Amino acid sequence: MAQELLDRGVRVAVIVTLGARGCMVVEKNTLVTFVHVPDNLPCNKEPVVDTVGAGDAFCGALAAYLSSGFDLASAAKMSCGVASMSVRKRGAQASYPTQDELPHQLRAVGVADETESSGNLTTTPTTVMKPSITFVTGNKKKLEEVQRIMNVDEANFPYGIVNVKIDLPEFQGDPMFIAEEKCKIAAKMVGGPVLTEDTSLCFNALNGLPGPYIKWFLEKCGLDGLNNMLAGDDDKNAYAQTIVAFCNGPGDKVHLFDGRTNGKIVRPRGSLDFGWDPIFEPDEGKGKTYAEMKKDDKNAISHRGRSFSKFRHFLVSIDK
């Protein structure tokens, strides 16, 4: 039937919905893709109570996702998720989820935009929907900082960034290995595009330790204890490192973005509210520790800013 419709003039594709099995996308080039409901949706644990309106929920969601820039298969997959949510409630329109009710797996992020003014026409605010990337963190402040570093509100930036708190396993080994493995697991749990970040503080004299274990070293030893680790060595050089890991979905390749800032370990100076910032004096910091620097000055040279800058360039380049 789908092929017959294509033969009769359908220009792009025919989508056949298959209920709980998802849908089948039959494209003009004879490519057939079977699409399933996204994994790990909260509604998947709830019983189906009413299928009235599920088709309309799918069609409306599909139009919204396609207009947001999603490819056909991705839009169909997320639309299956919206339809799956709708059958967990009774009624037709009353069962359709609002944007606020959508879980992070189904969200496309809207940003403010303006149309160009011409003659007597005034600019009119519009909303441009963007596909979202899920940042694995339960810290809203960290999310806001990343959104600021990435300039996600710019109209030409192709993605929005949302967050979710997930307890990922703690691996041991090389920082790049740790970052890659954690991102793989996060992608499987989220069921879509995901990013993670891992930060290290590496002492040259200790061959890179504490490295990715700096969080636990700081908790157990404190700032003075970290200093004392280098008490018997003249080499106080170190580097701060953040590895941003990105995966487009379960089973996809993990891309790593390594940002580093060289410096040295010093006695604590500045505010003590920023982890190990008081003992790290970057080479580009004009004699100040991270904790003594203004936020904008720190972001301009920080390991974190550099890794996310590489990540942003990657996202913009693949969207072209």
Sequence and secondary structure as in RCSB ss.txt:
>XXXX:A:sequence
MAQELLDRGVRVAVIVTLGARGCMVVEKNTLVTFVHVPDNLPCNKEPVVDTVGAGDAFCGALAAYLSSGFDLASA
AKMSCGVASMSVRKRGAQASYPTQDELPHQLRAVGVADETESSGNLTTTPTTVMKPSITFVTGNKKKLEEVQRIM
NVDEANFPYGIVNVKIDLPEFQGDPMFIAEEKCKIAAKMVGGPVLTEDTSLCFNALNGLPGPYIKWFLEKCGLDG
LNNMLAGDDDKNAYAQTIVAFCNGPGDKVHLFDGRTNGKIVRPRGSLDFGWDPIFEPDEGKGKTYAEMKKDDKNA
ISHRGRSFSKFRHFLVSIDK
>XXXX:A:secstr
 HHHHHHTT SSEEEEE GGG EEEEETTS EEEE   TT GGGGS     TTHHHHHHHHHHHHHHTT  HHHH
HHHHHHHHHHHTTSSSSGGGS  GGGS GGG EEEEEEE    TT    EEEEEEEEEEEE S HHHHHHHHHHH
TTTSTT   EEEEE        S HHHHHHHHHHHHHHHHTS EEEEEEEEEEGGGTT EETTHHHHHHHHHHHH
HHHTTTT S  EEEEEEEEEEESSTTS EEEEEEEEEEEE S  S SSSTTGGGEEETTSTT  GGGS HHHHHH
H HHHHHHHHHHHHHHHHH 
